[in-house]
Amino acid sequence: MKLKLIGTLLLLSAFGVQAQQKVIQLYPGAAPGSENWTWTEGESDNNAFNTKVVYNVTHPSLSVFLPDSAINTGTAVVICPGGGFHTLSINSEGYDVAKWLNKQGVTCFVLKYRLAHSLTNDPVKELMGKMSQKDFPKQIGPIIPLAVADARAALAYVREHATEYHLSPQRIGIMGFSAGGTLAGAAAFNYTAANKPDFDAPVYAYVPPELLSKVPDDAPPMFIAAATDDQLGLAPHSVELYNKWLTSKHSAELHMYAKGGHGFGMRKQNLPTDNWIERFNDWLELKGLLKPVDPQLKSAKERTEQWEAYHKQWEDSFHKDWANMGRFKADNDKIKASAPNPKSVVYMGDSITDFWLNRDSTFWSGKPYYDRGISGQTTTQMLVRFREDVIDLKPGAVVILAGVNDIAQNNGPIAIEDIFGNIQSMALLAKAANIKVVLCSVLPAYAFPWRPGMEPAQKVIQLNAMIKAFADANKMVYVDYHSAMADERKGLPKNLAADGVHPTVEGYRIMGPLVEKGIAEALKRK
């Protein structure tokens, strides 16, 4: 509610990142080629990698991460974590990557592919011991083709189910880290129409020579990133892959960082490698992969730019006219030029009042109602403009619905008593001008999408109790929206407010009869 466009810009692009939606088993039964594997998949939190790893994967799966539908680009990526074909760095090179890309409207599928058998519950220690052995490449040799097959199957699954996930079948890519980069690199060769990646992103990849066959004529564009100081000496693998793409005249972008080591993933090291995923995002943008397929949607970048432009405009007007005194000046002048109507009603409020006129225009049609709601305003701002937008119009009654933006601290911290004091002052000013007063309860609010962590539900209840007590003591009408609309969380259910704050048409149609009953009662009082 802070700004009028929040509901249409960043409420959906704050993009409430969604958690993992579901897990898809890649094969209907045992994975082909490992039917006799009987060990159980496990997780390790305490290990030398200092991050959660998955090990002993026998049944490959895809964990699905869906972006908010309002920013879905139609682009998808299969993400392959690394871990030496013995473990999967499932957070830093998997889930955290997926959550970041979800914010850009990219649908993500984190792949758990088949791994070598770990004999203990410390697979990282086992891996580090094996990596020091000269025959380590030979030990993992039989595992690599199985893991590559899993990556190809994952790409085929996503393309086959593109419609289900609202994806373009021509926008399905793959990215991988270290051993997962092996899979991403391999996927760029010897593919079929079903499992061809539309874009490919190996990150500090291990790419053994046997996987580097002739670059296909229709090879996908490639984004490559690594660090020169890679402890495993894999930087040349990325350079070689880039050179093959360059020599064959295919699109490629290489980021070779001076420092960052191996396995930087989504870790924060206060190095340029911390921003590699932003460069990947830039590359996706350059390739047109972040432009939503649905022409009615805006990309995350477009929404951010629109938000910034609007915010600048809002900031300028905020400093020039803090209470937005000029918003209704022309309309107010017309009303003041005509004879006062003792049955007219001014609705004073914030975005809940402001949006009502457009969302349910039938409520206002043919009635002497004046909507004076301004999105984002606090009670302090409303009090400043109360004379111009209410008293000078000489209505029969005023409906005051205010306070939720104060609780959200739109203009900074304010005590509940001071919020109430502002509402009380507006009511007493109206009463002194012989305007009947209808005081409304603040609508239920469990959370504010634009200001998370506020936990407003009990503060709303506390403020409403103060408003009701004041109304009763001063013989003013109190309209209780809260009791009629609250769910079990003391918030607004989705059918009454999609974002939990701003009413839907269904919500307004509950409010309408309640307030009109209150207005009728107020106008009858002497």
Number of C-alpha atoms within 10 A of each C-alpha: 24 22 19 18 16 20 19 12 21 18 18 20 25 16 20 14 20 13 14 16 10 12 14 16 15 20 15 8 9 15 19 11 11 13 11 10 14 12 12 12 15 14 17 18 12 13 14 11 14 11 14 16 25 22 28 25 24 22 23 21 20 22 21 21 24 25 27 21 16 20 25 28 30 26 28 33 26 28 31 31 34 31 24 24 25 25 29 30 25 24 20 22 27 28 24 15 19 28 21 18 23 26 21 25 30 27 27 30 28 28 28 30 31 29 25 22 20 21 10 9 15 17 25 25 14 14 18 13 11 17 14 9 10 9 11 14 14 9 13 16 13 11 19 20 16 18 24 20 19 24 31 24 17 29 24 20 17 25 25 13 13 19 12 9 17 17 23 19 20 16 20 26 28 31 30 30 32 27 26 35 27 28 32 32 28 25 26 29 18 15 14 11 8 15 22 24 30 21 26 27 28 29 33 33 30 26 24 12 9 7 16 16 12 10 18 14 9 10 21 22 18 25 22 24 24 31 24 19 16 19 12 13 14 20 23 18 17 27 17 14 20 22 15 17 20 13 9 14 12 18 14 20 17 17 19 19 18 14 16 23 19 21 24 22 26 19 17 13 11 9 14 12 25 15 15 20 16 13 15 18 17 14 17 17 15 11 12 14 23 26 24 22 19 15 9 7 16 22 22 27 16 14 19 16 12 16 18 12 12 17 16 12 11 15 13 12 13 13 10 10 12 16 20 18 15 14 14 15 13 9 12 18 13 10 17 12 9 9 9 13 13 14 14 18 26 23 20 25 24 28 24 22 23 19 20 22 17 12 14 17 11 10 16 15 10 7 11 14 17 21 19 24 26 25 20 23 26 26 27 21 18 25 19 16 20 22 16 15 26 25 21 14 23 23 24 21 26 27 27 27 23 28 26 30 21 22 23 24 16 18 15 10 10 14 11 16 12 13 20 19 16 20 22 18 14 26 26 15 17 22 17 11 15 15 23 26 28 27 27 23 25 21 29 28 27 20 20 21 20 18 14 10 10 14 15 20 18 14 17 23 18 13 19 23 13 16 21 19 13 19 20 11 9 13 12 21 25 24 24 19 20 21 12 13 19 18 16 7 11 20 22 25 21 15 13 21 19 14 20 20 24 22 27 21 17 13 22 22 15 16 19 16 12 16 20 14 12 21 25 14 14 21 19 8 10 6
